[in-house]
Amino acid sequence: MVDKSELALKNIFDLIDLNKDGKISQADFLAAQKGLTDAEAKAQFDKLASLWDDNKDGEITFDELKAKYM
């Protein structure tokens, strides 16, 4: 059974995973960050990827994200 916090995290993940491939790429993240310049969004993605991208493939999977918050 999925708890409410996991469901909320999955909903946020799905909002950013624009191409619905199960990963948040830098392109997905940049497109989702409408209020930032590309340089600002890239810097934020790089920081988040350094924390969450466990296999260092340049994309953040839901399992990688979930492992940090659940």
N, C-alpha and C positions, 0 to 999 in steps of 0.2 A: 504494500500500500504506500502511495506517495503522500508525504505530509504537506501541509500548506506552505511551509517555507521552501521546500524543494519545488513545488509547483510555481510559486512566485518567481524563484530564480530561473526556472525553465522558461517562463513567460518573458522575462527580461532578455534572456539569451536569445530566444526566438525573434524578438523585436530587432535585435542587432544582426542576427544571421540572415541577411537580406536575401541571399541566394538559396537558402534552406538546404545547405549541404552538410549541416551538422557541425560546422566550424565557424568561428568568427575570424575572418581574415582581416588584414589591414584595410583592404578595399571595403569590406562590410562596415568596419568601424568608422572609416572616414565618411562614408555615405550617411551613417547614422548620426554623426556629430555636426549637425547643420549650423550651430552657432559658433563654431570654431574655424579658424583658418586651417588649411591643410597641414601646415607646419605644426600648429598646436595639436591637432588631432593625431598626427603621426607621433609626436612626442608622447602623448598620453597612451597611445596604443603600445609603443615600445616599452613604456614603464609597466603597463599592465601585463604585456607578454612576458616581461622579465620575471614577473611574480607568478603568473598562471600557466604559461606554456611549458609544461614539464618536459616534453620531448623536444623542445626547441625547433619545431618545424615551421614557426612563424604564424601559426594559427592556434586559436584557443578552442578546444572542444568543450562540450557541456560537462563531460566527466572531469576534465581538468579544473574547470571552474567549480563544479560541485565539491570536489575534493578539498578545496580551500574554505568552503563555507558550510558544509554539512557535517 
